[in-house]
Amino acid sequence: MGLAIVRWWAIVFGGILLGAGLVLHAQVALAHHSREEVQGVFFLWRGIGQLTFVFQDDTTKMALWMNEIPERLLVESDRGAWVLVILGSVIAVTAAFLRPRRLEPIKQKAKRK
């Protein structure tokens, strides 16, 4: 009974780590995409967008904010996301191999000898 509870919690914990890693990976991919879009805009329009930042819509503000994030930070966040995905997958898969040993009753062992 105790092993079944440990197995269930390992699957839940592995799934949580896997999901968190996938969410972080998606957010980092969105940040990379936003940075590319902002950097592809003519520098004059980018400057006007930063000067009129208060009047911009939320999507434009988010893209301009993403352009301010250092590239090294995005690389480290992406690495952390992959670690979470791999660790969560390993925990969830190995939890499937946690099975209780089937002990034979004592009477059946005595008959075999």
VODRENTOR-163717 format. One line per field, with one value per atom (N, C-alpha, C): z, x, y; residue number from 1; atom name; residue in three letters; chain. Coordinates in Angstrom, 1 decimal. Layout:
BEGIN
w c(Z, ...)
u c(X, ...)
v c(Y, ...)
resi c(NUM, ...)
name c(CA, ...)
resn c(ALA, ...)
chain c(A, ...)
This chain:
BEGIN
w c(0.0, 0.0, 0.0, 0.8, 0.9, -0.4, -1.1, -2.4, -3.5, -3.4, -4.3, -4.1, -2.9, -2.6, -3.1, -2.9, -3.4, -4.9, -5.5, -7.0, -7.5, -6.9, -7.3, -7.2, -6.0, -5.8, -6.7, -7.1, -8.0, -9.4, -9.8, -11.1, -11.1, -10.0, -9.9, -9.9, -9.1, -9.0, -10.4, -11.0, -12.3, -13.4, -13.3, -14.2, -14.0, -12.7, -12.4, -12.9, -12.7, -13.2, -14.7, -15.4, -16.8, -17.4, -16.7, -17.2, -16.9, -15.8, -15.5, -16.5, -16.9, -17.9, -19.2, -19.6, -20.9, -20.9, -19.8, -19.8, -19.8, -19.1, -19.1, -20.5, -21.2, -22.5, -23.5, -23.4, -24.2, -24.0, -22.7, -22.4, -23.0, -22.9, -23.5, -25.0, -25.6, -27.1, -27.5, -26.7, -27.0, -26.8, -25.8, -25.6, -26.8, -27.3, -28.5, -29.7, -29.9, -31.0, -30.9, -29.7, -29.6, -29.8, -29.3, -29.5, -31.0, -31.8, -33.2, -33.9, -33.5, -34.2, -33.9, -32.7, -32.3, -33.0, -33.0, -33.7, -35.2, -35.7, -37.2, -37.6, -36.7, -37.0, -37.2, -38.1, -38.4, -37.1, -36.8, -35.6, -35.2, -36.2, -35.9, -35.3, -35.9, -35.4, -34.0, -33.8, -32.4, -31.4, -31.8, -30.9, -30.6, -31.6, -31.4, -30.5, -30.7, -29.8, -28.3, -28.1, -26.8, -26.2, -27.0, -26.5, -26.1, -26.9, -26.6, -26.0, -25.1, -24.5, -23.7, -23.0, -22.2, -23.0, -24.3, -25.1, -26.0, -25.9, -26.7, -26.1, -26.9, -26.4, -25.7, -25.0, -24.2, -25.0, -26.2, -27.0, -27.4, -27.8, -28.1, -26.9, -25.8, -24.5, -24.2, -24.3, -24.0, -24.9, -26.2, -27.1, -26.8, -26.5, -26.2, -24.9, -23.9, -22.7, -23.0, -23.8, -24.2, -24.8, -25.5, -26.2, -25.2, -24.0, -23.0, -22.2, -22.3, -21.6, -22.2, -21.4, -22.0, -22.6, -23.7, -24.4, -23.5, -22.7, -21.8, -20.8, -20.4, -19.5, -20.1, -21.4, -22.1, -22.4, -22.6, -22.8, -21.5, -20.4, -19.1, -18.8, -19.1, -18.8, -19.7, -20.9, -21.8, -21.3, -20.8, -20.2, -19.0, -18.2, -17.0, -17.4, -18.4, -18.9, -19.4, -20.1, -20.5, -19.4, -18.3, -17.2, -16.5, -16.4, -15.8, -16.6, -17.9, -18.8, -18.6, -18.7, -18.6, -17.2, -16.1, -14.8, -14.5, -15.0, -14.8, -15.6, -16.8, -17.6, -16.9, -16.4, -15.8, -14.6, -13.7, -12.5, -12.8, -13.8, -14.2, -14.8, -15.6, -16.3, -15.3, -14.4, -13.5, -12.4, -12.2, -11.2, -11.7, -13.0, -13.6, -13.2, -13.0, -12.7, -11.2, -10.4, -8.9, -8.7, -8.6, -8.4, -7.2, -6.4, -5.3, -5.7, -4.9, -5.2, -4.8, -5.5, -5.2, -4.4, -3.1, -2.2, -2.3, -2.5, -2.5, -1.0, -0.8, 0.5, 1.0, 2.3, 2.8, 2.5, 2.5, 2.2, 0.8, -0.2, -1.5, -1.7, -1.0, -1.0, -0.4, 0.7, 1.3, 0.4, -0.4, -1.3, -2.4, -2.9, -4.0, -3.6, -2.4, -2.0, -1.9)
u c(0.8, 0.0, 0.9, 1.9, 2.8, 3.5, 3.9, 4.6, 3.6, 2.4, 1.4, 1.2, 1.3, 1.2, 2.4, 3.6, 4.8, 4.8, 4.4, 4.3, 3.4, 2.2, 1.3, 1.8, 2.5, 3.1, 4.2, 5.0, 6.1, 5.5, 4.5, 3.9, 3.3, 2.7, 2.1, 3.3, 4.3, 5.4, 6.1, 6.3, 7.0, 6.1, 4.8, 3.9, 4.0, 4.0, 4.1, 5.4, 6.5, 7.8, 7.8, 7.3, 7.2, 6.3, 5.2, 4.3, 5.0, 5.6, 6.3, 7.4, 8.1, 9.2, 8.6, 7.5, 6.9, 6.4, 5.8, 5.3, 6.4, 7.5, 8.7, 9.3, 9.4, 9.9, 9.1, 7.7, 6.9, 7.0, 7.2, 7.4, 8.7, 9.8, 11.1, 11.0, 10.3, 10.1, 9.3, 8.3, 7.6, 8.5, 9.3, 10.3, 11.2, 11.7, 12.6, 11.9, 10.7, 9.9, 9.6, 9.3, 9.0, 10.3, 11.4, 12.6, 13.0, 12.8, 13.0, 12.1, 10.9, 9.9, 10.3, 10.6, 11.0, 12.3, 13.3, 14.5, 14.5, 13.4, 13.2, 12.5, 12.0, 11.4, 12.4, 12.1, 13.0, 13.3, 14.5, 14.9, 14.2, 13.7, 13.0, 11.6, 11.0, 9.6, 9.8, 10.9, 11.1, 11.3, 12.1, 12.3, 11.0, 10.1, 8.8, 8.0, 8.0, 7.3, 7.7, 9.0, 9.5, 9.2, 9.2, 8.8, 7.3, 6.5, 5.0, 4.6, 5.4, 5.2, 3.9, 3.6, 2.4, 1.1, 1.1, 0.0, -0.2, 0.8, 0.8, -0.2, -0.6, -1.4, -0.6, -1.2, -0.5, 0.5, 0.1, 0.9, 2.2, 2.1, 3.3, 4.2, 3.6, 4.4, 5.1, 4.5, 5.1, 6.3, 6.1, 7.2, 8.4, 8.1, 9.2, 9.9, 9.1, 9.8, 10.7, 10.2, 11.0, 12.3, 12.3, 13.5, 14.6, 14.1, 15.1, 15.7, 15.2, 15.7, 17.1, 18.1, 19.4, 19.3, 20.0, 19.9, 20.5, 21.5, 22.0, 21.0, 20.1, 19.1, 18.1, 17.8, 16.9, 17.5, 18.8, 19.5, 19.5, 19.7, 19.7, 18.3, 17.3, 15.9, 15.5, 16.0, 15.7, 16.4, 17.6, 18.3, 17.6, 17.1, 16.3, 15.0, 14.4, 13.2, 13.5, 14.6, 14.9, 15.2, 15.9, 16.2, 14.9, 13.9, 12.6, 11.9, 11.9, 11.2, 11.9, 13.2, 13.9, 13.7, 13.9, 13.7, 12.3, 11.3, 9.9, 9.6, 10.2, 9.9, 10.6, 11.8, 12.5, 11.8, 11.3, 10.6, 9.3, 8.5, 7.2, 7.4, 8.4, 8.6, 9.1, 10.1, 10.6, 9.5, 8.6, 7.5, 6.7, 6.6, 5.9, 6.6, 7.8, 8.6, 8.6, 8.0, 7.9, 6.7, 7.0, 5.9, 6.3, 5.3, 5.6, 6.0, 6.9, 7.2, 6.1, 5.8, 4.8, 5.4, 5.1, 5.6, 4.7, 5.3, 4.5, 4.2, 3.0, 2.7, 3.7, 3.9, 4.8, 4.5, 3.2, 2.7, 3.1, 3.0, 3.4, 4.9, 5.7, 7.1, 7.5, 6.8, 7.1, 6.7, 5.7, 5.2, 6.2, 6.8, 7.8, 9.0, 9.4, 10.7, 10.5)
v c(-1.2, 0.0, 1.3, 1.2, 2.4, 2.7, 1.6, 1.8, 2.4, 2.0, 2.6, 4.1, 4.5, 6.0, 6.7, 6.1, 6.7, 6.8, 5.7, 5.7, 6.8, 6.9, 7.9, 9.3, 9.6, 10.9, 11.2, 10.2, 10.3, 10.7, 10.1, 10.4, 11.8, 12.2, 13.6, 14.6, 14.4, 15.3, 15.4, 14.3, 14.3, 15.0, 14.8, 15.6, 17.1, 17.5, 18.9, 19.5, 18.8, 19.3, 19.4, 18.4, 18.3, 19.5, 19.7, 20.8, 22.2, 22.3, 23.6, 23.9, 22.8, 23.0, 23.4, 22.8, 23.1, 24.5, 25.0, 26.3, 27.3, 27.1, 27.9, 28.0, 26.8, 26.7, 27.5, 27.5, 28.3, 29.8, 30.2, 31.6, 32.1, 31.3, 31.7, 31.8, 30.8, 30.9, 32.2, 32.5, 33.8, 35.0, 35.0, 36.1, 36.2, 35.1, 35.1, 35.7, 35.2, 35.7, 37.2, 37.7, 39.1, 39.9, 39.4, 40.2, 40.3, 39.2, 39.2, 40.2, 40.2, 41.1, 42.6, 42.9, 44.3, 44.7, 43.8, 44.1, 44.2, 43.6, 43.7, 45.0, 45.8, 47.0, 48.1, 49.0, 50.2, 50.9, 51.3, 51.8, 53.1, 53.9, 55.1, 54.8, 53.8, 53.4, 52.8, 52.1, 51.5, 52.7, 53.7, 54.8, 55.6, 55.7, 56.4, 55.5, 54.2, 53.3, 53.4, 53.6, 53.7, 55.1, 56.1, 57.4, 57.5, 56.8, 56.8, 55.5, 55.0, 53.7, 53.6, 54.7, 54.8, 54.6, 55.1, 55.1, 53.8, 52.9, 51.7, 50.7, 49.7, 48.6, 47.6, 46.7, 45.7, 44.8, 44.4, 43.6, 44.3, 45.5, 46.3, 46.6, 46.8, 47.0, 45.8, 44.6, 43.4, 43.1, 43.4, 43.2, 44.1, 45.4, 46.3, 45.9, 45.3, 44.9, 43.7, 42.8, 41.6, 42.0, 43.1, 43.5, 44.0, 44.3, 44.8, 43.7, 42.4, 41.3, 40.9, 40.7, 40.3, 38.9, 38.7, 37.4, 36.2, 36.5, 35.5, 35.0, 35.8, 35.4, 34.5, 34.7, 33.8, 32.5, 32.5, 31.2, 30.4, 31.0, 30.3, 29.8, 30.6, 30.2, 29.0, 29.0, 27.9, 26.6, 26.8, 25.6, 25.1, 26.0, 25.6, 24.9, 25.3, 24.7, 23.3, 23.1, 21.7, 20.8, 21.3, 20.5, 20.1, 21.0, 20.6, 19.6, 19.7, 18.7, 17.4, 17.3, 16.0, 15.4, 16.2, 15.7, 15.2, 15.9, 15.5, 14.2, 14.1, 12.9, 11.7, 11.9, 10.7, 10.3, 11.2, 10.8, 10.1, 10.7, 10.1, 8.7, 8.5, 7.2, 6.2, 6.6, 5.6, 5.2, 6.1, 5.8, 4.6, 4.4, 3.3, 1.9, 2.0, 0.7, 0.4, 1.2, 1.0, 0.0, -1.2, -2.3, -3.1, -3.4, -4.2, -5.7, -6.3, -7.7, -8.6, -9.5, -10.5, -11.6, -11.7, -12.7, -13.9, -15.1, -16.3, -16.7, -17.2, -17.7, -18.8, -18.9, -19.8, -21.3, -21.6, -22.9, -23.4, -22.5, -22.9, -23.1, -22.4, -22.6, -23.9, -24.3, -25.6, -26.8, -26.7, -27.7, -27.9, -26.9, -26.9, -27.7, -27.6, -28.3, -29.7)
resi c(1, 1, 1, 2, 2, 2, 3, 3, 3, 4, 4, 4, 5, 5, 5, 6, 6, 6, 7, 7, 7, 8, 8, 8, 9, 9, 9, 10, 10, 10, 11, 11, 11, 12, 12, 12, 13, 13, 13, 14, 14, 14, 15, 15, 15, 16, 16, 16, 17, 17, 17, 18, 18, 18, 19, 19, 19, 20, 20, 20, 21, 21, 21, 22, 22, 22, 23, 23, 23, 24, 24, 24, 25, 25, 25, 26, 26, 26, 27, 27, 27, 28, 28, 28, 29, 29, 29, 30, 30, 30, 31, 31, 31, 32, 32, 32, 33, 33, 33, 34, 34, 34, 35, 35, 35, 36, 36, 36, 37, 37, 37, 38, 38, 38, 39, 39, 39, 40, 40, 40, 41, 41, 41, 42, 42, 42, 43, 43, 43, 44, 44, 44, 45, 45, 45, 46, 46, 46, 47, 47, 47, 48, 48, 48, 49, 49, 49, 50, 50, 50, 51, 51, 51, 52, 52, 52, 53, 53, 53, 54, 54, 54, 55, 55, 55, 56, 56, 56, 57, 57, 57, 58, 58, 58, 59, 59, 59, 60, 60, 60, 61, 61, 61, 62, 62, 62, 63, 63, 63, 64, 64, 64, 65, 65, 65, 66, 66, 66, 67, 67, 67, 68, 68, 68, 69, 69, 69, 70, 70, 70, 71, 71, 71, 72, 72, 72, 73, 73, 73, 74, 74, 74, 75, 75, 75, 76, 76, 76, 77, 77, 77, 78, 78, 78, 79, 79, 79, 80, 80, 80, 81, 81, 81, 82, 82, 82, 83, 83, 83, 84, 84, 84, 85, 85, 85, 86, 86, 86, 87, 87, 87, 88, 88, 88, 89, 89, 89, 90, 90, 90, 91, 91, 91, 92, 92, 92, 93, 93, 93, 94, 94, 94, 95, 95, 95, 96, 96, 96, 97, 97, 97, 98, 98, 98, 99, 99, 99, 100, 100, 100, 101, 101, 101, 102, 102, 102, 103, 103, 103, 104, 104, 104, 105, 105, 105, 106, 106, 106, 107, 107, 107, 108, 108, 108, 109, 109, 109, 110, 110, 110, 111, 111, 111, 112, 112, 112, 113, 113, 113)
name c(N, CA, C, N, CA, C, N, CA, C, N, CA, C, N, CA, C, N, CA, C, N, CA, C, N, CA, C, N, CA, C, N, CA, C, N, CA, C, N, CA, C, N, CA, C, N, CA, C, N, CA, C, N, CA, C, N, CA, C, N, CA, C, N, CA, C, N, CA, C, N, CA, C, N, CA, C, N, CA, C, N, CA, C, N, CA, C, N, CA, C, N, CA, C, N, CA, C, N, CA, C, N, CA, C, N, CA, C, N, CA, C, N, CA, C, N, CA, C, N, CA, C, N, CA, C, N, CA, C, N, CA, C, N, CA, C, N, CA, C, N, CA, C, N, CA, C, N, CA, C, N, CA, C, N, CA, C, N, CA, C, N, CA, C, N, CA, C, N, CA, C, N, CA, C, N, CA, C, N, CA, C, N, CA, C, N, CA, C, N, CA, C, N, CA, C, N, CA, C, N, CA, C, N, CA, C, N, CA, C, N, CA, C, N, CA, C, N, CA, C, N, CA, C, N, CA, C, N, CA, C, N, CA, C, N, CA, C, N, CA, C, N, CA, C, N, CA, C, N, CA, C, N, CA, C, N, CA, C, N, CA, C, N, CA, C, N, CA, C, N, CA, C, N, CA, C, N, CA, C, N, CA, C, N, CA, C, N, CA, C, N, CA, C, N, CA, C, N, CA, C, N, CA, C, N, CA, C, N, CA, C, N, CA, C, N, CA, C, N, CA, C, N, CA, C, N, CA, C, N, CA, C, N, CA, C, N, CA, C, N, CA, C, N, CA, C, N, CA, C, N, CA, C, N, CA, C, N, CA, C, N, CA, C, N, CA, C, N, CA, C, N, CA, C, N, CA, C, N, CA, C, N, CA, C, N, CA, C, N, CA, C, N, CA, C)
resn c(MET, MET, MET, GLY, GLY, GLY, LEU, LEU, LEU, ALA, ALA, ALA, ILE, ILE, ILE, VAL, VAL, VAL, ARG, ARG, ARG, TRP, TRP, TRP, TRP, TRP, TRP, ALA, ALA, ALA, ILE, ILE, ILE, VAL, VAL, VAL, PHE, PHE, PHE, GLY, GLY, GLY, GLY, GLY, GLY, ILE, ILE, ILE, LEU, LEU, LEU, LEU, LEU, LEU, GLY, GLY, GLY, ALA, ALA, ALA, GLY, GLY, GLY, LEU, LEU, LEU, VAL, VAL, VAL, LEU, LEU, LEU, HIS, HIS, HIS, ALA, ALA, ALA, GLN, GLN, GLN, VAL, VAL, VAL, ALA, ALA, ALA, LEU, LEU, LEU, ALA, ALA, ALA, HIS, HIS, HIS, HIS, HIS, HIS, SER, SER, SER, ARG, ARG, ARG, GLU, GLU, GLU, GLU, GLU, GLU, VAL, VAL, VAL, GLN, GLN, GLN, GLY, GLY, GLY, VAL, VAL, VAL, PHE, PHE, PHE, PHE, PHE, PHE, LEU, LEU, LEU, TRP, TRP, TRP, ARG, ARG, ARG, GLY, GLY, GLY, ILE, ILE, ILE, GLY, GLY, GLY, GLN, GLN, GLN, LEU, LEU, LEU, THR, THR, THR, PHE, PHE, PHE, VAL, VAL, VAL, PHE, PHE, PHE, GLN, GLN, GLN, ASP, ASP, ASP, ASP, ASP, ASP, THR, THR, THR, THR, THR, THR, LYS, LYS, LYS, MET, MET, MET, ALA, ALA, ALA, LEU, LEU, LEU, TRP, TRP, TRP, MET, MET, MET, ASN, ASN, ASN, GLU, GLU, GLU, ILE, ILE, ILE, PRO, PRO, PRO, GLU, GLU, GLU, ARG, ARG, ARG, LEU, LEU, LEU, LEU, LEU, LEU, VAL, VAL, VAL, GLU, GLU, GLU, SER, SER, SER, ASP, ASP, ASP, ARG, ARG, ARG, GLY, GLY, GLY, ALA, ALA, ALA, TRP, TRP, TRP, VAL, VAL, VAL, LEU, LEU, LEU, VAL, VAL, VAL, ILE, ILE, ILE, LEU, LEU, LEU, GLY, GLY, GLY, SER, SER, SER, VAL, VAL, VAL, ILE, ILE, ILE, ALA, ALA, ALA, VAL, VAL, VAL, THR, THR, THR, ALA, ALA, ALA, ALA, ALA, ALA, PHE, PHE, PHE, LEU, LEU, LEU, ARG, ARG, ARG, PRO, PRO, PRO, ARG, ARG, ARG, ARG, ARG, ARG, LEU, LEU, LEU, GLU, GLU, GLU, PRO, PRO, PRO, ILE, ILE, ILE, LYS, LYS, LYS, GLN, GLN, GLN, LYS, LYS, LYS, ALA, ALA, ALA, LYS, LYS, LYS, ARG, ARG, ARG, LYS, LYS, LYS)
chain c(A, A, A, A, A, A, A, A, A, A, A, A, A, A, A, A, A, A, A, A, A, A, A, A, A, A, A, A, A, A, A, A, A, A, A, A, A, A, A, A, A, A, A, A, A, A, A, A, A, A, A, A, A, A, A, A, A, A, A, A, A, A, A, A, A, A, A, A, A, A, A, A, A, A, A, A, A, A, A, A, A, A, A, A, A, A, A, A, A, A, A, A, A, A, A, A, A, A, A, A, A, A, A, A, A, A, A, A, A, A, A, A, A, A, A, A, A, A, A, A, A, A, A, A, A, A, A, A, A, A, A, A, A, A, A, A, A, A, A, A, A, A, A, A, A, A, A, A, A, A, A, A, A, A, A, A, A, A, A, A, A, A, A, A, A, A, A, A, A, A, A, A, A, A, A, A, A, A, A, A, A, A, A, A, A, A, A, A, A, A, A, A, A, A, A, A, A, A, A, A, A, A, A, A, A, A, A, A, A, A, A, A, A, A, A, A, A, A, A, A, A, A, A, A, A, A, A, A, A, A, A, A, A, A, A, A, A, A, A, A, A, A, A, A, A, A, A, A, A, A, A, A, A, A, A, A, A, A, A, A, A, A, A, A, A, A, A, A, A, A, A, A, A, A, A, A, A, A, A, A, A, A, A, A, A, A, A, A, A, A, A, A, A, A, A, A, A, A, A, A, A, A, A, A, A, A, A, A, A, A, A, A, A, A, A, A, A, A, A, A, A, A, A, A, A, A, A, A, A, A, A, A, A, A, A, A, A, A, A)
